[in-house]
Amino acid sequence: MQIQCPCCGEQFPVEAGFADADGKRLAALLAGIEPKLGRAVVGYLRLFSPAKRGLRMTRAIKLVEELLDLVNAGTVQKDARTNDTKPAPPRLWAAGIEQMVTGRDRLQLPLENHNYLRAVVWGIASDPVQAQAAAPVKPPRKASTPQQALQDAIGRIDADVRLGLINKEEGERRVAALRGNA
C-alpha cells in the first residue's frame, strides 16, 4: 500500500516507515499511547525538528520515551528542581501539546527539551477552568461480542507481525492460543 506524505506529497510504501529497528520501536511506542495523545505527540515531535534536516529517529524515540515518563507519572512539576506537583492526567498533556503546536510561531524552535511543555501543562493544571475545558480522553471502544473481541485481538497480532515486532511463528502461536481460549 502506498501512502502520501502530508508534508511533501511524496508517495511511499507504508512499510518503509517501519523498515528499521528504530522505526519499529517508535511505532510501538506511539501505538501504546491513547489516540488523541498519540496524534498530539506526532505534532509535538515536529517542534524538535531542526530547520534544515529531519528529526533523527533515535532522537524521536528518546523524546517520546521521556514524554511518556512525564505523562505516566500522573503529575506535573513546573520545575524539576522543586517537589511541587499537580495532578496531570493524559488529557492535560494532550491539551498542553495542542496549545504548543497551535502557538508554534511564538516558540523558539527547535525545542531542546520538555521544560516548556511542563510549564504549559502546569498552567493548565493550576487553572480549574482550563483543566475542566481540556476534553477528556475517550476510553478505547469495547468489543460488542466475544467474537469481535477475538477478531480485534487477532488483528493486533497480525499488525505486530507485519511491523516485525514479533515473528510469524510467534504470531501463529498467539492466534492459536487465543482460539483455544475462545
ChimeraX commands (.cxc) that place a marker at each C-alpha (Angstrom):
marker #1 position 0.00,0.00,0.00 radius 0.5
marker #1 position 1.29,3.43,-0.92 radius 0.5
marker #1 position 0.67,6.39,1.35 radius 0.5
marker #1 position 1.28,10.06,0.71 radius 0.5
marker #1 position 3.42,12.21,2.98 radius 0.5
marker #1 position 1.20,15.04,4.24 radius 0.5
marker #1 position 4.21,17.38,4.34 radius 0.5
marker #1 position 5.91,16.91,0.97 radius 0.5
marker #1 position 3.36,14.97,-1.08 radius 0.5
marker #1 position 5.74,12.13,-1.93 radius 0.5
marker #1 position 4.29,8.63,-2.03 radius 0.5
marker #1 position 6.00,5.72,-0.33 radius 0.5
marker #1 position 5.10,2.24,0.89 radius 0.5
marker #1 position 3.69,2.29,4.43 radius 0.5
marker #1 position 6.18,-0.42,5.38 radius 0.5
marker #1 position 9.08,1.95,4.62 radius 0.5
marker #1 position 8.35,3.94,7.75 radius 0.5
marker #1 position 8.86,0.81,9.83 radius 0.5
marker #1 position 11.70,-0.80,7.89 radius 0.5
marker #1 position 14.40,-0.48,10.51 radius 0.5
marker #1 position 14.52,-1.34,14.19 radius 0.5
marker #1 position 14.22,2.30,15.28 radius 0.5
marker #1 position 11.14,2.82,13.11 radius 0.5
marker #1 position 9.55,-0.27,14.66 radius 0.5
marker #1 position 10.41,0.90,18.15 radius 0.5
marker #1 position 8.90,4.36,17.55 radius 0.5
marker #1 position 5.77,2.79,16.04 radius 0.5
marker #1 position 5.40,0.52,19.07 radius 0.5
marker #1 position 5.75,3.48,21.43 radius 0.5
marker #1 position 3.15,5.50,19.54 radius 0.5
marker #1 position 0.81,2.51,19.26 radius 0.5
marker #1 position 0.72,2.22,23.04 radius 0.5
marker #1 position -0.48,5.79,23.52 radius 0.5
marker #1 position -4.15,6.77,23.67 radius 0.5
marker #1 position -5.05,8.01,20.14 radius 0.5
marker #1 position -5.72,11.68,20.98 radius 0.5
marker #1 position -2.45,11.97,22.87 radius 0.5
marker #1 position -0.65,9.99,20.15 radius 0.5
marker #1 position -1.78,12.41,17.43 radius 0.5
marker #1 position -0.67,15.33,19.60 radius 0.5
marker #1 position 2.72,13.70,20.19 radius 0.5
marker #1 position 3.34,13.36,16.43 radius 0.5
marker #1 position 2.73,17.10,16.01 radius 0.5
marker #1 position 4.84,17.82,19.09 radius 0.5
marker #1 position 7.82,15.96,17.62 radius 0.5
marker #1 position 7.82,18.45,14.73 radius 0.5
marker #1 position 8.70,21.16,17.26 radius 0.5
marker #1 position 12.03,19.39,17.85 radius 0.5
marker #1 position 12.92,19.00,14.17 radius 0.5
marker #1 position 15.90,21.07,13.02 radius 0.5
marker #1 position 15.04,23.51,10.22 radius 0.5
marker #1 position 17.49,22.20,7.61 radius 0.5
marker #1 position 17.08,18.46,8.22 radius 0.5
marker #1 position 14.64,15.99,9.70 radius 0.5
marker #1 position 14.46,14.73,13.23 radius 0.5
marker #1 position 16.63,11.64,13.74 radius 0.5
marker #1 position 14.64,8.55,14.59 radius 0.5
marker #1 position 16.77,7.85,17.67 radius 0.5
marker #1 position 16.10,11.39,18.94 radius 0.5
marker #1 position 12.35,10.97,18.32 radius 0.5
marker #1 position 12.36,7.71,20.30 radius 0.5
marker #1 position 14.20,9.35,23.20 radius 0.5
marker #1 position 11.77,12.30,23.21 radius 0.5
marker #1 position 8.70,10.04,23.19 radius 0.5
marker #1 position 10.14,7.86,25.98 radius 0.5
marker #1 position 10.86,10.96,28.09 radius 0.5
marker #1 position 7.39,12.33,27.40 radius 0.5
marker #1 position 5.74,9.03,28.33 radius 0.5
marker #1 position 7.64,9.05,31.63 radius 0.5
marker #1 position 6.18,12.51,32.33 radius 0.5
marker #1 position 2.64,11.52,31.30 radius 0.5
marker #1 position 2.68,8.17,33.12 radius 0.5
marker #1 position 3.71,9.86,36.37 radius 0.5
marker #1 position 0.17,11.29,36.51 radius 0.5
marker #1 position 1.52,14.57,37.84 radius 0.5
marker #1 position 3.37,17.59,36.52 radius 0.5
marker #1 position 6.20,19.61,38.03 radius 0.5
marker #1 position 6.66,23.12,36.68 radius 0.5
marker #1 position 10.33,22.90,37.52 radius 0.5
marker #1 position 12.29,19.67,38.05 radius 0.5
marker #1 position 14.26,21.37,40.84 radius 0.5
marker #1 position 11.18,21.53,43.09 radius 0.5
marker #1 position 8.94,18.88,44.58 radius 0.5
marker #1 position 5.76,20.90,43.96 radius 0.5
marker #1 position 3.45,18.77,41.80 radius 0.5
marker #1 position -0.11,18.91,40.50 radius 0.5
marker #1 position -2.26,16.06,39.14 radius 0.5
marker #1 position -1.94,15.83,35.36 radius 0.5
marker #1 position -3.85,13.07,33.56 radius 0.5
marker #1 position -3.01,12.34,29.90 radius 0.5
marker #1 position -5.78,14.67,28.69 radius 0.5
marker #1 position -3.95,17.66,30.21 radius 0.5
marker #1 position -0.73,16.67,28.48 radius 0.5
marker #1 position -2.61,16.38,25.17 radius 0.5
marker #1 position -4.16,19.82,25.74 radius 0.5
marker #1 position -0.74,21.29,26.57 radius 0.5
marker #1 position 0.82,19.81,23.45 radius 0.5
marker #1 position -2.05,21.09,21.30 radius 0.5
marker #1 position -1.57,24.58,22.77 radius 0.5
marker #1 position 2.12,24.48,21.89 radius 0.5
marker #1 position 1.56,23.17,18.37 radius 0.5
marker #1 position -1.12,25.80,17.73 radius 0.5
marker #1 position 1.15,28.57,19.02 radius 0.5
marker #1 position 4.33,27.27,17.41 radius 0.5
marker #1 position 5.04,30.64,15.77 radius 0.5
marker #1 position 5.68,32.09,19.26 radius 0.5
marker #1 position 8.17,29.36,20.19 radius 0.5
marker #1 position 11.92,29.37,19.70 radius 0.5
marker #1 position 12.38,26.26,17.56 radius 0.5
marker #1 position 13.67,23.65,17.55 radius 0.5
marker #1 position 12.87,22.79,21.14 radius 0.5
marker #1 position 15.62,21.11,23.13 radius 0.5
marker #1 position 13.64,19.51,25.97 radius 0.5
marker #1 position 10.19,19.20,27.56 radius 0.5
marker #1 position 10.57,22.10,30.02 radius 0.5
marker #1 position 8.22,24.46,28.17 radius 0.5
marker #1 position 5.59,21.71,27.86 radius 0.5
marker #1 position 5.81,21.08,31.58 radius 0.5
marker #1 position 5.22,24.78,32.22 radius 0.5
marker #1 position 2.20,24.80,29.88 radius 0.5
marker #1 position 0.69,21.68,31.48 radius 0.5
marker #1 position 1.39,23.15,34.93 radius 0.5
marker #1 position -0.57,26.23,33.89 radius 0.5
marker #1 position -3.50,24.14,32.69 radius 0.5
marker #1 position -3.44,22.02,35.86 radius 0.5
marker #1 position -3.32,25.19,38.01 radius 0.5
marker #1 position -6.37,26.76,36.36 radius 0.5
marker #1 position -9.58,24.85,37.20 radius 0.5
marker #1 position -11.36,26.38,34.18 radius 0.5
marker #1 position -8.66,25.23,31.75 radius 0.5
marker #1 position -8.32,21.84,33.43 radius 0.5
marker #1 position -12.08,21.30,33.10 radius 0.5
marker #1 position -12.07,22.52,29.49 radius 0.5
marker #1 position -9.39,20.04,28.45 radius 0.5
marker #1 position -11.51,17.44,26.68 radius 0.5
marker #1 position -11.47,14.09,28.47 radius 0.5
marker #1 position -9.76,11.25,26.69 radius 0.5
marker #1 position -12.23,8.67,25.41 radius 0.5
marker #1 position -11.65,5.14,26.63 radius 0.5
marker #1 position -10.91,2.53,23.96 radius 0.5
marker #1 position -14.06,1.07,22.45 radius 0.5
marker #1 position -15.20,-2.20,23.86 radius 0.5
marker #1 position -15.90,-5.10,21.55 radius 0.5
marker #1 position -19.63,-5.72,21.20 radius 0.5
marker #1 position -19.37,-9.52,21.17 radius 0.5
marker #1 position -16.81,-12.15,22.21 radius 0.5
marker #1 position -16.31,-12.93,18.50 radius 0.5
marker #1 position -15.50,-9.27,17.80 radius 0.5
marker #1 position -13.07,-9.22,20.73 radius 0.5
marker #1 position -11.32,-12.28,19.26 radius 0.5
marker #1 position -11.12,-10.68,15.81 radius 0.5
marker #1 position -9.73,-7.45,17.31 radius 0.5
marker #1 position -7.04,-9.40,19.20 radius 0.5
marker #1 position -6.09,-11.37,16.07 radius 0.5
marker #1 position -5.90,-8.11,14.11 radius 0.5
marker #1 position -3.47,-6.66,16.65 radius 0.5
marker #1 position -1.30,-9.79,16.43 radius 0.5
marker #1 position -1.32,-9.62,12.62 radius 0.5
marker #1 position -0.26,-5.97,12.80 radius 0.5
marker #1 position 2.59,-6.87,15.16 radius 0.5
marker #1 position 3.79,-9.49,12.65 radius 0.5
marker #1 position 3.61,-7.03,9.74 radius 0.5
marker #1 position 5.54,-4.43,11.74 radius 0.5
marker #1 position 8.16,-7.03,12.65 radius 0.5
marker #1 position 7.52,-6.68,16.38 radius 0.5
marker #1 position 7.06,-10.46,16.56 radius 0.5
marker #1 position 7.95,-13.17,14.06 radius 0.5
marker #1 position 5.36,-15.13,12.07 radius 0.5
marker #1 position 5.70,-18.26,14.21 radius 0.5
marker #1 position 5.10,-16.29,17.42 radius 0.5
marker #1 position 2.08,-14.66,15.81 radius 0.5
marker #1 position 0.65,-18.03,14.80 radius 0.5
marker #1 position 1.27,-19.35,18.33 radius 0.5
marker #1 position -0.57,-16.39,19.87 radius 0.5
marker #1 position -3.51,-16.71,17.47 radius 0.5
marker #1 position -3.76,-20.44,18.21 radius 0.5
marker #1 position -3.71,-19.69,21.94 radius 0.5
marker #1 position -6.48,-17.14,21.51 radius 0.5
marker #1 position -8.62,-19.53,19.51 radius 0.5
marker #1 position -8.01,-22.27,22.06 radius 0.5
marker #1 position -9.27,-19.96,24.83 radius 0.5
marker #1 position -12.28,-18.70,22.87 radius 0.5
marker link #1:1,2 radius 0.2
marker link #1:2,3 radius 0.2
marker link #1:3,4 radius 0.2
marker link #1:4,5 radius 0.2
marker link #1:5,6 radius 0.2
marker link #1:6,7 radius 0.2
marker link #1:7,8 radius 0.2
marker link #1:8,9 radius 0.2
marker link #1:9,10 radius 0.2
marker link #1:10,11 radius 0.2
marker link #1:11,12 radius 0.2
marker link #1:12,13 radius 0.2
marker link #1:13,14 radius 0.2
marker link #1:14,15 radius 0.2
marker link #1:15,16 radius 0.2
marker link #1:16,17 radius 0.2
marker link #1:17,18 radius 0.2
marker link #1:18,19 radius 0.2
marker link #1:19,20 radius 0.2
marker link #1:20,21 radius 0.2
marker link #1:21,22 radius 0.2
marker link #1:22,23 radius 0.2
marker link #1:23,24 radius 0.2
marker link #1:24,25 radius 0.2
marker link #1:25,26 radius 0.2
marker link #1:26,27 radius 0.2
marker link #1:27,28 radius 0.2
marker link #1:28,29 radius 0.2
marker link #1:29,30 radius 0.2
marker link #1:30,31 radius 0.2
marker link #1:31,32 radius 0.2
marker link #1:32,33 radius 0.2
marker link #1:33,34 radius 0.2
marker link #1:34,35 radius 0.2
marker link #1:35,36 radius 0.2
marker link #1:36,37 radius 0.2
marker link #1:37,38 radius 0.2
marker link #1:38,39 radius 0.2
marker link #1:39,40 radius 0.2
marker link #1:40,41 radius 0.2
marker link #1:41,42 radius 0.2
marker link #1:42,43 radius 0.2
marker link #1:43,44 radius 0.2
marker link #1:44,45 radius 0.2
marker link #1:45,46 radius 0.2
marker link #1:46,47 radius 0.2
marker link #1:47,48 radius 0.2
marker link #1:48,49 radius 0.2
marker link #1:49,50 radius 0.2
marker link #1:50,51 radius 0.2
marker link #1:51,52 radius 0.2
marker link #1:52,53 radius 0.2
marker link #1:53,54 radius 0.2
marker link #1:54,55 radius 0.2
marker link #1:55,56 radius 0.2
marker link #1:56,57 radius 0.2
marker link #1:57,58 radius 0.2
marker link #1:58,59 radius 0.2
marker link #1:59,60 radius 0.2
marker link #1:60,61 radius 0.2
marker link #1:61,62 radius 0.2
marker link #1:62,63 radius 0.2
marker link #1:63,64 radius 0.2
marker link #1:64,65 radius 0.2
marker link #1:65,66 radius 0.2
marker link #1:66,67 radius 0.2
marker link #1:67,68 radius 0.2
marker link #1:68,69 radius 0.2
marker link #1:69,70 radius 0.2
marker link #1:70,71 radius 0.2
marker link #1:71,72 radius 0.2
marker link #1:72,73 radius 0.2
marker link #1:73,74 radius 0.2
marker link #1:74,75 radius 0.2
marker link #1:75,76 radius 0.2
marker link #1:76,77 radius 0.2
marker link #1:77,78 radius 0.2
marker link #1:78,79 radius 0.2
marker link #1:79,80 radius 0.2
marker link #1:80,81 radius 0.2
marker link #1:81,82 radius 0.2
marker link #1:82,83 radius 0.2
marker link #1:83,84 radius 0.2
marker link #1:84,85 radius 0.2
marker link #1:85,86 radius 0.2
marker link #1:86,87 radius 0.2
marker link #1:87,88 radius 0.2
marker link #1:88,89 radius 0.2
marker link #1:89,90 radius 0.2
marker link #1:90,91 radius 0.2
marker link #1:91,92 radius 0.2
marker link #1:92,93 radius 0.2
marker link #1:93,94 radius 0.2
marker link #1:94,95 radius 0.2
marker link #1:95,96 radius 0.2
marker link #1:96,97 radius 0.2
marker link #1:97,98 radius 0.2
marker link #1:98,99 radius 0.2
marker link #1:99,100 radius 0.2
marker link #1:100,101 radius 0.2
marker link #1:101,102 radius 0.2
marker link #1:102,103 radius 0.2
marker link #1:103,104 radius 0.2
marker link #1:104,105 radius 0.2
marker link #1:105,106 radius 0.2
marker link #1:106,107 radius 0.2
marker link #1:107,108 radius 0.2
marker link #1:108,109 radius 0.2
marker link #1:109,110 radius 0.2
marker link #1:110,111 radius 0.2
marker link #1:111,112 radius 0.2
marker link #1:112,113 radius 0.2
marker link #1:113,114 radius 0.2
marker link #1:114,115 radius 0.2
marker link #1:115,116 radius 0.2
marker link #1:116,117 radius 0.2
marker link #1:117,118 radius 0.2
marker link #1:118,119 radius 0.2
marker link #1:119,120 radius 0.2
marker link #1:120,121 radius 0.2
marker link #1:121,122 radius 0.2
marker link #1:122,123 radius 0.2
marker link #1:123,124 radius 0.2
marker link #1:124,125 radius 0.2
marker link #1:125,126 radius 0.2
marker link #1:126,127 radius 0.2
marker link #1:127,128 radius 0.2
marker link #1:128,129 radius 0.2
marker link #1:129,130 radius 0.2
marker link #1:130,131 radius 0.2
marker link #1:131,132 radius 0.2
marker link #1:132,133 radius 0.2
marker link #1:133,134 radius 0.2
marker link #1:134,135 radius 0.2
marker link #1:135,136 radius 0.2
marker link #1:136,137 radius 0.2
marker link #1:137,138 radius 0.2
marker link #1:138,139 radius 0.2
marker link #1:139,140 radius 0.2
marker link #1:140,141 radius 0.2
marker link #1:141,142 radius 0.2
marker link #1:142,143 radius 0.2
marker link #1:143,144 radius 0.2
marker link #1:144,145 radius 0.2
marker link #1:145,146 radius 0.2
marker link #1:146,147 radius 0.2
marker link #1:147,148 radius 0.2
marker link #1:148,149 radius 0.2
marker link #1:149,150 radius 0.2
marker link #1:150,151 radius 0.2
marker link #1:151,152 radius 0.2
marker link #1:152,153 radius 0.2
marker link #1:153,154 radius 0.2
marker link #1:154,155 radius 0.2
marker link #1:155,156 radius 0.2
marker link #1:156,157 radius 0.2
marker link #1:157,158 radius 0.2
marker link #1:158,159 radius 0.2
marker link #1:159,160 radius 0.2
marker link #1:160,161 radius 0.2
marker link #1:161,162 radius 0.2
marker link #1:162,163 radius 0.2
marker link #1:163,164 radius 0.2
marker link #1:164,165 radius 0.2
marker link #1:165,166 radius 0.2
marker link #1:166,167 radius 0.2
marker link #1:167,168 radius 0.2
marker link #1:168,169 radius 0.2
marker link #1:169,170 radius 0.2
marker link #1:170,171 radius 0.2
marker link #1:171,172 radius 0.2
marker link #1:172,173 radius 0.2
marker link #1:173,174 radius 0.2
marker link #1:174,175 radius 0.2
marker link #1:175,176 radius 0.2
marker link #1:176,177 radius 0.2
marker link #1:177,178 radius 0.2
marker link #1:178,179 radius 0.2
marker link #1:179,180 radius 0.2
marker link #1:180,181 radius 0.2
marker link #1:181,182 radius 0.2
view
